[in-house]
Amino acid sequence: MSMPIRLLLAALLIGTLYSAFVLLNNDSGTGVKTLRLGHSLDAEHVVHKSLLVFKQHLEKISAGEMHVEVYASEQLGTQRDLLELLQMGSLAMTKVSIGMLEAFVPEMQVFNLPYVFRDKTHYWNTLNSDVGQELLESTTAVGLRGLAYFDEGSRSFYTCKTAVTTPSDLKGLKIRTMKSKSAVALMTELGASATPISFGELYTSLQQGVVDGAENNAITFYKARHYEICKNFTVDEHNSIPGIIIFSEIIWKKLTSQQKVWVREAMAESVAFQKDQWIKDTEATYTALREAGINIIYPDKNQFKYMVENYKRSFDNTPVGDLLKRIEAK
């Protein structure tokens, strides 16, 4: 190979590596700071709409100095993939269920336990308390920075054939869960066969009978169109797992002090919008489910609480159990 050709190839390689470096560090090369944000939910979901509020407000208050690109529906990967991209610094932000974080921060498991919160007031008091703040900050040890919590309601069961009215109805059913040890343990405690599957694969899995049902909040059940296959929705509300907005610690450290202030201000706007919109969307969702002929079941929750009490107490005298006691005392 001649010298000029080798030099040309070397120049092309350097150019490619430089472009990758710029992409990795989320810079547009024009002086505008571009933040890439990925999540797993569809573009009609209240979470996506709330993240667009963040985008619009950040771009406005920064006078265009900061730009946000939002990628929905697992375009950039599963929730686990997105967290790993954040750790590498190749993605700026994501929104995941806290259920996914226990593999990174074991203390987050407390939010995955069943029936942790007495009601919505207790839920928000906890998230806005010292406990909530400590857990947000705990993510920095693994290259992630917790910015804020989103309301994701309560998770309940939905099934395609067998209606769940008591815990015994779950026996032998294959229920899709998040890829979380706690989620699997809870399903096992209730007698179901836990089947961790990516959310993006769930519709097809329900359709093909790979699983008999799943568990999630009513909005996600409806927006993901899972009601087209599963006609039973059991409002047992076994979990109230918040969503969490996570920032890459690598990229966060590269922001200026002013940019960090803008990000936090825009996120506060997004949280306020999401909290209010979640309530409205939940009411509208139940109306839509009834109109679609879905069998909405309101079981005796005490039967479910009784089944999982020993599981919750098995965390006594552990860091997670200590956090649970602090939450219960709020």
Secondary structure, DSSP 8 states (H G I E B T S, - for coil): --HHHHHHHHHHHHHHHHHHHHHHTTB-SSS-EEEEEEESS-TTSHHHHHHHHHHHHHHHHTTTSEEEEEE-TTTT--HHHHHHHHHHTS--EEEEEGGGGGGT-GGGGGGGSTT--SSHHHHHHHHTSHHHHHHHHGGGGGTEEEEEEE----EEEEESSS--SSGGGGTT-EEEE-S-HHHHHHHHHTT-EEEE--GGGHHHHHHTTSSSEEEE-HHHHHHTTGGGT--EEEEEEEE---EEEEEEHHHHTTS-HHHHHHHHHHHHHHHHHHHHHHHHHHHHHHHHHHHTT-EEE---HHHHHHHHHHHHHTTTTSHHHHHHHHHHT-
